[in-house]
Amino acid sequence: MFRQIRIRFDTEKNVRPHYYWAYDLYSALIEKVSPDLAVDLHNDGLKPVSHYLLLPGRQNGVPGGMTWVINLLGKDTIDEIFPIIASLESLHLRHYGTSLRVSEMAAGPVIQEKDFVAGHLLNEQNSGGLRLQFLTPTSFKSSEEYQIFPSIEWIVKSSVQKWNAYSRETVIDDPEAVEQLITYSRISGYSLKSYHYRLKGIKIPGFMGYINLEVRGPKPLVRLYNMLISFLAYSGVGIKCSLGMGGCAVDPLSGQRTPD
């Protein structure tokens, strides 16, 4: 199961928030969990929490509030962290000398894995077109280098890796199926810009914007592809999604025909 929570903050006057504040918000939240879970969340590997900040629009140079999107993956994570999140009234960011007051909180439904799988793999209406929006700085790492442009291979492999780290019932363990997902899909359009994410004293190069994805092939393959890409809205895409990078949204493209 997984669940998405959105918290809207009011910032102090004349304070300009940044995407990388998500890391400090996460650190403040982890201080409130049990020692055992805190250790798990600091260990290497994929984490059962992904999160990111949505920054406000600005008028006349005056910033408004911002929204923190938190995704909790797995029953144990939801059971422990959701009550902590639900009780939050404010968080203090020590590095920036500012406090953020919670003005609104919206908790999405708990989504069961079996329902998510059935909603995609049994959906006769699934089309082959999706828009993947990169809402916060996003990056991949290949050959020890950060990548500032996405590729189908990295997106598909990221989605499979994240799904398998979460899934308890529908693991994708067929290398041939993964290669088919890569072969039958492509980027059909994009609007991207480079963007850096500050983390622990370094600037990680990445990108923001959107890409249009198109997949053709047998209907079962298309449905599997759509399920994996749609899950990225909860797991995040690319690297360091537990530290505020890789926040994304997935929407169907209009005007796409259903593949044969």
C-alpha positions as CSV (number, residue, x, y, z in Angstrom):
1,M,0.0,0.0,0.0
2,F,1.0,3.6,-0.5
3,R,-0.3,7.0,0.3
4,Q,0.4,10.6,-0.7
5,I,0.1,13.6,1.7
6,R,0.3,17.3,0.7
7,I,1.2,19.9,3.3
8,R,0.9,23.6,2.5
9,F,3.2,25.9,4.4
10,D,3.0,29.6,5.1
11,T,6.5,31.0,5.0
12,E,7.8,33.9,6.9
13,K,7.7,37.3,5.3
14,N,10.5,38.1,2.7
15,V,11.6,34.4,2.8
16,R,12.2,32.9,-0.6
17,P,11.9,29.1,-0.6
18,H,13.9,26.7,-2.7
19,Y,13.4,23.2,-4.0
20,Y,16.4,21.9,-1.9
21,W,14.6,22.9,1.3
22,A,12.9,19.5,1.0
23,Y,16.1,17.9,2.4
24,D,15.9,19.9,5.6
25,L,12.2,19.3,6.0
26,Y,12.8,15.6,5.6
27,S,15.6,15.8,8.3
28,A,13.2,17.6,10.7
29,L,10.6,14.9,10.1
30,I,13.0,12.0,10.6
31,E,14.0,13.4,14.0
32,K,10.4,12.6,15.1
33,V,10.3,8.9,14.1
34,S,11.5,5.9,16.1
35,P,15.2,5.2,16.2
36,D,14.8,1.9,14.3
37,L,12.9,3.5,11.5
38,A,15.4,6.4,11.4
39,V,18.2,3.9,10.9
40,D,16.4,2.2,8.1
41,L,15.7,5.6,6.4
42,H,19.4,6.5,6.6
43,N,20.7,3.2,5.2
44,D,21.8,2.8,1.6
45,G,19.3,1.7,-0.9
46,L,15.8,2.7,-2.0
47,K,13.8,4.3,0.8
48,P,10.0,3.8,1.6
49,V,9.6,7.6,1.5
50,S,9.8,10.0,-1.4
51,H,9.0,13.7,-1.2
52,Y,9.5,17.0,-2.9
53,L,8.6,20.7,-2.7
54,L,6.2,22.6,-5.0
55,L,7.2,26.2,-5.0
56,P,4.6,29.0,-5.3
57,G,4.1,31.4,-8.1
58,R,5.5,34.9,-7.4
59,Q,3.8,38.2,-7.9
60,N,5.6,41.4,-7.6
61,G,8.6,39.5,-6.2
62,V,6.8,38.4,-3.1
63,P,6.8,34.7,-2.4
64,G,3.7,33.0,-1.1
65,G,3.2,29.5,0.5
66,M,4.6,26.3,-0.8
67,T,3.5,22.6,-0.8
68,W,5.4,19.7,0.5
69,V,4.4,16.4,-1.2
70,I,5.2,13.2,0.8
71,N,4.7,9.7,-0.4
72,L,4.7,6.8,2.1
73,L,5.3,3.4,0.6
74,G,4.4,0.3,2.6
75,K,2.1,-0.4,5.6
76,D,4.8,-0.1,8.3
77,T,5.9,3.3,6.9
78,I,2.3,4.6,6.7
79,D,1.5,3.3,10.2
80,E,4.4,5.1,11.8
81,I,5.0,8.2,9.8
82,F,1.4,9.3,8.9
83,P,0.3,10.0,12.5
84,I,3.5,12.2,12.9
85,I,2.8,14.1,9.7
86,A,-0.9,14.5,10.6
87,S,0.1,16.1,14.0
88,L,2.5,18.6,12.5
89,E,1.8,22.3,13.2
90,S,5.2,23.7,12.0
91,L,8.7,22.8,11.2
92,H,11.9,24.8,11.8
93,L,14.7,24.8,9.3
94,R,17.9,25.4,11.2
95,H,20.1,25.8,8.2
96,Y,18.0,28.7,6.9
97,G,16.9,30.2,10.2
98,T,13.2,30.1,9.3
99,S,10.1,28.4,10.5
100,L,7.3,27.0,8.3
101,R,3.8,26.9,9.6
102,V,1.3,24.3,8.4
103,S,-1.7,26.1,6.9
104,E,-3.4,23.1,5.2
105,M,-3.0,19.4,4.9
106,A,-4.6,17.0,2.5
107,A,-4.1,13.2,2.8
108,G,-4.9,11.1,-0.2
109,P,-6.4,7.6,0.1
110,V,-4.4,4.5,1.0
111,I,-3.9,2.7,-2.3
112,Q,-3.5,-1.0,-2.1
113,E,-1.0,-2.7,-4.4
114,K,-3.5,-5.2,-5.8
115,D,-6.0,-2.4,-6.7
116,F,-3.2,-0.3,-8.4
117,V,-2.1,-3.3,-10.4
118,A,-5.6,-4.3,-11.4
119,G,-6.5,-0.7,-12.3
120,H,-3.7,-0.8,-14.9
121,L,-3.2,-4.4,-16.1
122,L,-7.0,-5.0,-16.5
123,N,-7.8,-1.6,-17.9
124,E,-9.0,-2.0,-21.5
125,Q,-8.9,1.8,-22.0
126,N,-5.2,2.3,-21.3
127,S,-3.6,4.2,-24.2
128,G,0.0,4.4,-25.2
129,G,0.6,8.1,-24.5
130,L,1.7,9.6,-21.2
131,R,3.2,13.0,-20.2
132,L,5.8,12.7,-17.5
133,Q,6.3,16.1,-15.7
134,F,9.4,16.6,-13.7
135,L,8.2,18.9,-11.0
136,T,11.5,19.2,-9.1
137,P,15.1,18.9,-10.3
138,T,15.6,15.4,-11.6
139,S,18.8,13.5,-12.6
140,F,20.1,10.1,-13.4
141,K,23.6,8.8,-12.9
142,S,25.3,6.7,-15.5
143,S,29.0,5.9,-15.9
144,E,29.7,7.9,-12.7
145,E,28.3,11.0,-14.3
146,Y,25.1,13.0,-13.6
147,Q,22.8,13.2,-16.6
148,I,21.0,16.3,-17.6
149,F,18.6,14.8,-20.1
150,P,16.4,11.7,-19.7
151,S,16.4,8.6,-21.8
152,I,13.9,5.9,-22.3
153,E,16.3,3.3,-20.9
154,W,16.9,5.2,-17.7
155,I,13.2,6.0,-17.1
156,V,12.1,2.4,-17.7
157,K,14.9,0.9,-15.5
158,S,14.2,3.5,-12.8
159,S,10.5,2.6,-12.8
160,V,11.2,-1.1,-12.6
161,Q,13.8,-0.8,-9.9
162,K,11.5,1.4,-7.7
163,W,8.5,-0.8,-8.3
164,N,10.4,-4.0,-7.4
165,A,11.7,-2.4,-4.2
166,Y,8.1,-1.7,-3.2
167,S,6.0,-4.5,-4.6
168,R,5.2,-7.6,-2.6
169,E,2.9,-9.3,-5.1
170,T,3.8,-8.3,-8.7
171,V,7.6,-8.2,-9.1
172,I,9.0,-7.6,-12.6
173,D,11.9,-10.0,-12.8
174,D,11.9,-10.8,-16.5
175,P,14.9,-9.1,-18.2
176,E,13.4,-9.7,-21.6
177,A,10.2,-7.9,-20.6
178,V,12.2,-4.9,-19.4
179,E,14.0,-4.8,-22.8
180,Q,10.7,-4.9,-24.6
181,L,9.5,-2.0,-22.5
182,I,12.5,0.0,-23.6
183,T,12.3,-1.1,-27.3
184,Y,8.6,-0.4,-27.8
185,S,8.6,3.1,-26.2
186,R,10.0,6.4,-27.1
187,I,10.1,10.1,-26.2
188,S,7.8,11.8,-28.7
189,G,8.1,15.4,-27.4
190,Y,9.7,17.4,-24.6
191,S,10.2,20.8,-23.0
192,L,13.1,20.7,-20.6
193,K,15.5,23.1,-18.9
194,S,18.7,22.3,-16.9
195,Y,18.5,22.9,-13.2
196,H,20.8,22.3,-10.2
197,Y,19.8,20.9,-6.9
198,R,21.9,21.8,-3.9
199,L,22.6,19.0,-1.5
200,K,25.2,18.8,1.3
201,G,27.4,21.5,-0.2
202,I,27.3,20.4,-3.8
203,K,25.2,21.2,-6.8
204,I,23.7,18.2,-8.6
205,P,23.0,18.9,-12.3
206,G,19.6,17.8,-13.5
207,F,16.6,19.0,-15.4
208,M,12.9,20.1,-15.0
209,G,10.0,20.3,-17.5
210,Y,8.2,17.4,-19.2
211,I,8.5,14.7,-21.8
212,N,5.8,12.9,-23.8
213,L,6.1,9.2,-23.8
214,E,4.6,6.9,-26.4
215,V,4.6,3.1,-26.2
216,R,3.4,0.6,-28.9
217,G,3.2,-3.1,-28.9
218,P,0.9,-5.8,-27.4
219,K,-1.8,-4.4,-25.1
220,P,-0.4,-6.3,-22.0
221,L,2.9,-4.6,-22.5
222,V,1.3,-1.2,-22.9
223,R,-0.6,-1.7,-19.7
224,L,2.5,-2.8,-17.8
225,Y,4.4,0.2,-19.1
226,N,1.6,2.6,-18.0
227,M,1.5,1.0,-14.5
228,L,5.2,1.4,-14.0
229,I,5.4,4.9,-15.3
230,S,2.3,5.9,-13.2
231,F,4.0,4.6,-10.1
232,L,6.7,7.1,-10.5
233,A,4.3,9.8,-9.2
234,Y,4.6,8.0,-5.8
235,S,8.2,6.7,-5.9
236,G,9.8,9.6,-7.7
237,V,12.0,9.2,-10.8
238,G,15.8,9.0,-11.0
239,I,18.2,9.5,-8.1
240,K,17.8,10.9,-4.6
241,C,14.0,10.9,-4.4
242,S,14.2,10.5,-0.7
243,L,16.1,13.8,-0.5
244,G,13.7,16.0,-2.6
245,M,14.7,15.2,-6.2
246,G,12.7,13.5,-8.9
247,G,9.2,14.7,-7.9
248,C,6.9,14.0,-10.9
249,A,3.4,13.8,-12.1
250,V,2.0,11.5,-14.8
251,D,-1.0,12.3,-17.0
252,P,-2.5,10.7,-20.1
253,L,-1.9,12.4,-23.4
254,S,-5.1,13.4,-25.2
255,G,-5.6,12.3,-28.8
256,Q,-3.6,9.1,-28.5
257,R,-4.9,6.0,-30.2
258,T,-5.0,2.7,-28.4
259,P,-2.1,0.5,-29.8
260,D,-2.9,-2.6,-31.7
